[in-house]
Amino acid sequence: MKKEYDFSQAVRGKFYRRDSQAKIVVHLNKNPKHPRFEVYEDDGGFFHFRLQDDRHTVFSSQSFESKESCLKALTELKQNSIIAPTVFAS
């Protein structure tokens, strides 16, 4: 797979199928090395958090207008993720 693709000649909706369903696959390393949550501010002044290991970002959050709201969401994620059940979408 290439690191970068050129979509300058792309046509919007060319591969759109009304009744198709997206199946998003997320691979999580079972034993990440040095996992950590990182809170950062983007160029637009919004705050985000992301879970990273030594090599890459595992997932990242939506944008928050203040650092406090970002930290509050991260705290809620940490508190609720341990007891949240795993379900499979159909």
Backbone as CSV, one residue per row, in Angstrom:
resi,resn,N_x,N_y,N_z,CA_x,CA_y,CA_z,C_x,C_y,C_z
1,MET,0.830,-1.167,0.000,0.000,0.000,0.000,0.882,1.241,0.000
2,LYS,0.541,2.217,-0.811,1.325,3.440,-0.887,1.135,4.273,0.371
3,LYS,2.125,5.106,0.685,1.982,6.020,1.815,1.077,7.185,1.459
4,GLU,1.019,7.533,0.186,0.240,8.687,-0.230,-0.415,8.406,-1.580
5,TYR,-1.637,8.860,-1.752,-2.369,8.694,-3.002,-2.771,10.063,-3.541
6,ASP,-2.855,10.170,-4.850,-3.244,11.421,-5.494,-4.719,11.336,-5.871
7,PHE,-5.554,12.143,-5.221,-6.985,12.169,-5.503,-7.397,13.443,-6.235
8,SER,-6.449,14.114,-6.865,-6.761,15.372,-7.542,-7.692,15.173,-8.740
9,GLN,-7.705,13.999,-9.339,-8.561,13.716,-10.485,-9.781,12.868,-10.094
10,ALA,-10.059,12.758,-8.810,-11.153,11.905,-8.326,-12.508,12.504,-8.665
11,VAL,-13.501,11.613,-8.802,-14.873,12.019,-9.078,-15.711,11.662,-7.862
12,ARG,-16.376,12.660,-7.266,-17.174,12.433,-6.069,-18.341,11.503,-6.387
13,GLY,-18.541,10.479,-5.552,-19.666,9.571,-5.678,-19.500,8.486,-6.723
14,LYS,-18.341,8.366,-7.342,-18.154,7.391,-8.415,-18.380,5.951,-7.939
15,PHE,-17.952,5.649,-6.739,-18.085,4.289,-6.226,-19.182,4.166,-5.172
16,TYR,-20.062,5.128,-5.101,-21.144,5.117,-4.120,-22.172,4.052,-4.473
17,ARG,-22.543,3.259,-3.493,-23.597,2.254,-3.648,-24.588,2.467,-2.522
18,ARG,-25.835,2.768,-2.864,-26.840,3.131,-1.868,-27.049,2.054,-0.807
19,ASP,-27.124,0.803,-1.183,-27.447,-0.251,-0.230,-26.211,-0.991,0.291
20,SER,-25.034,-0.413,0.132,-23.834,-1.064,0.645,-23.657,-0.737,2.126
21,GLN,-22.951,-1.597,2.820,-22.674,-1.391,4.226,-21.167,-1.400,4.436
22,ALA,-20.702,-0.424,5.180,-19.276,-0.353,5.470,-18.957,-1.268,6.644
23,LYS,-17.896,-1.999,6.517,-17.410,-2.830,7.608,-16.030,-2.314,7.974
24,ILE,-15.975,-1.600,9.074,-14.726,-0.992,9.500,-14.016,-1.958,10.431
25,VAL,-12.789,-2.260,10.091,-11.999,-3.193,10.876,-10.963,-2.395,11.659
26,VAL,-10.937,-2.617,12.955,-9.957,-1.955,13.808,-9.098,-3.034,14.429
27,HIS,-7.820,-2.950,14.199,-6.887,-3.906,14.793,-6.223,-3.253,15.989
28,LEU,-6.416,-3.833,17.138,-5.775,-3.333,18.350,-4.737,-4.346,18.796
29,ASN,-3.573,-3.865,19.079,-2.518,-4.718,19.571,-2.896,-5.163,20.982
30,LYS,-2.861,-6.461,21.246,-3.270,-6.957,22.553,-2.306,-6.532,23.651
31,ASN,-1.053,-6.383,23.330,-0.055,-5.990,24.319,0.757,-4.803,23.798
32,PRO,0.146,-3.627,23.734,0.908,-2.483,23.239,2.043,-2.128,24.189
33,LYS,3.133,-1.672,23.623,4.261,-1.265,24.454,4.129,0.210,24.782
34,HIS,4.153,0.507,26.050,4.087,1.878,26.544,2.853,2.618,26.041
35,PRO,1.649,2.094,26.282,0.452,2.824,25.839,0.263,4.092,26.661
36,ARG,-0.258,5.123,26.024,-0.479,6.384,26.722,-1.548,7.183,26.001
37,PHE,-2.254,8.003,26.759,-3.173,8.969,26.182,-2.424,10.284,26.044
38,GLU,-2.569,10.904,24.897,-1.920,12.179,24.641,-2.986,13.219,24.333
39,VAL,-2.969,14.341,25.045,-3.889,15.457,24.808,-3.103,16.499,24.017
40,TYR,-3.696,16.987,22.926,-2.982,17.956,22.091,-3.950,18.980,21.505
41,GLU,-3.405,20.095,21.066,-4.177,21.163,20.443,-3.825,21.199,18.959
42,ASP,-4.847,21.220,18.105,-4.587,21.263,16.664,-4.364,22.703,16.186
43,ASP,-4.136,22.864,14.892,-3.851,24.184,14.328,-5.034,25.135,14.447
44,GLY,-6.240,24.606,14.524,-7.436,25.439,14.631,-7.788,25.843,16.053
45,GLY,-6.989,25.397,17.031,-7.247,25.755,18.423,-8.164,24.796,19.147
46,PHE,-8.496,23.662,18.528,-9.337,22.662,19.173,-8.454,21.614,19.848
47,PHE,-8.992,20.989,20.900,-8.252,19.982,21.651,-8.755,18.595,21.301
48,HIS,-7.856,17.626,21.321,-8.149,16.227,21.023,-7.354,15.373,22.001
49,PHE,-7.755,14.104,22.126,-6.899,13.145,22.804,-6.779,11.929,21.907
50,ARG,-5.666,11.244,22.053,-5.441,10.038,21.259,-4.704,9.009,22.111
51,LEU,-4.974,7.752,21.818,-4.285,6.643,22.468,-3.159,6.227,21.549
52,GLN,-1.947,6.197,22.067,-0.790,5.842,21.255,0.027,4.768,21.942
53,ASP,0.734,4.003,21.118,1.759,3.126,21.650,3.084,3.626,21.069
54,ASP,4.115,2.833,21.136,5.425,3.303,20.677,5.480,3.585,19.184
55,ARG,4.619,2.932,18.403,4.743,3.051,16.954,3.682,3.904,16.287
56,HIS,2.459,3.916,16.781,1.402,4.603,16.049,0.228,4.974,16.960
57,THR,-0.689,5.738,16.395,-1.910,6.115,17.096,-2.925,4.989,16.952
58,VAL,-3.464,4.525,18.055,-4.470,3.465,18.040,-5.832,4.052,17.698
59,PHE,-6.201,5.147,18.341,-7.409,5.881,17.974,-7.291,7.310,18.475
60,SER,-8.116,8.186,17.900,-8.130,9.578,18.351,-9.570,10.034,18.513
61,SER,-9.738,11.105,19.257,-11.068,11.577,19.621,-11.576,12.637,18.655
62,GLN,-12.797,13.056,18.918,-13.365,14.208,18.218,-12.686,15.463,18.744
63,SER,-13.051,16.619,18.214,-12.448,17.868,18.681,-13.290,18.485,19.797
64,PHE,-12.609,19.141,20.716,-13.238,19.828,21.845,-12.787,21.280,21.836
65,GLU,-13.685,22.172,22.234,-13.364,23.599,22.215,-12.454,24.018,23.354
66,SER,-12.477,23.294,24.464,-11.611,23.665,25.586,-10.838,22.438,26.069
67,LYS,-9.714,22.708,26.702,-8.891,21.638,27.243,-9.636,20.915,28.362
68,GLU,-10.410,21.661,29.147,-11.154,21.074,30.259,-12.190,20.058,29.767
69,SER,-12.914,20.409,28.691,-13.916,19.468,28.165,-13.250,18.240,27.557
70,CYS,-12.076,18.419,26.985,-11.328,17.282,26.445,-10.894,16.341,27.569
71,LEU,-10.369,16.909,28.642,-9.941,16.100,29.780,-11.120,15.418,30.463
72,LYS,-12.268,16.090,30.513,-13.465,15.492,31.100,-13.907,14.275,30.284
73,ALA,-13.912,14.399,28.965,-14.293,13.273,28.103,-13.309,12.118,28.247
74,LEU,-12.033,12.428,28.339,-11.016,11.386,28.510,-11.196,10.670,29.840
75,THR,-11.493,11.419,30.889,-11.730,10.823,32.201,-12.943,9.904,32.170
76,GLU,-14.016,10.347,31.515,-15.211,9.510,31.403,-14.931,8.251,30.597
77,LEU,-14.139,8.371,29.544,-13.766,7.195,28.754,-13.005,6.197,29.605
78,LYS,-12.049,6.679,30.370,-11.251,5.786,31.220,-12.121,5.104,32.276
79,GLN,-13.047,5.834,32.862,-13.898,5.270,33.915,-14.887,4.255,33.357
80,ASN,-15.459,4.525,32.194,-16.529,3.684,31.666,-16.052,2.567,30.750
81,SER,-14.853,2.644,30.224,-14.434,1.649,29.252,-14.151,0.291,29.880
82,ILE,-13.810,0.276,31.159,-13.519,-0.998,31.799,-14.783,-1.815,31.986
83,ILE,-15.904,-1.154,32.272,-17.133,-1.889,32.527,-18.053,-1.959,31.297
84,ALA,-17.673,-1.309,30.223,-18.524,-1.322,29.025,-18.429,-2.676,28.340
85,PRO,-19.566,-3.237,27.949,-19.530,-4.527,27.257,-19.079,-4.362,25.814
86,THR,-18.582,-5.437,25.250,-18.227,-5.451,23.826,-19.390,-6.021,23.048
87,VAL,-19.862,-5.307,22.052,-20.954,-5.782,21.217,-20.515,-5.732,19.770
88,PHE,-21.107,-6.563,18.959,-20.796,-6.619,17.548,-21.977,-6.074,16.761
89,ALA,-21.721,-5.084,15.945,-22.781,-4.494,15.126,-23.152,-5.466,14.025
90,SER,-24.404,-5.484,13.695,-24.843,-6.396,12.638,-25.002,-5.668,11.329
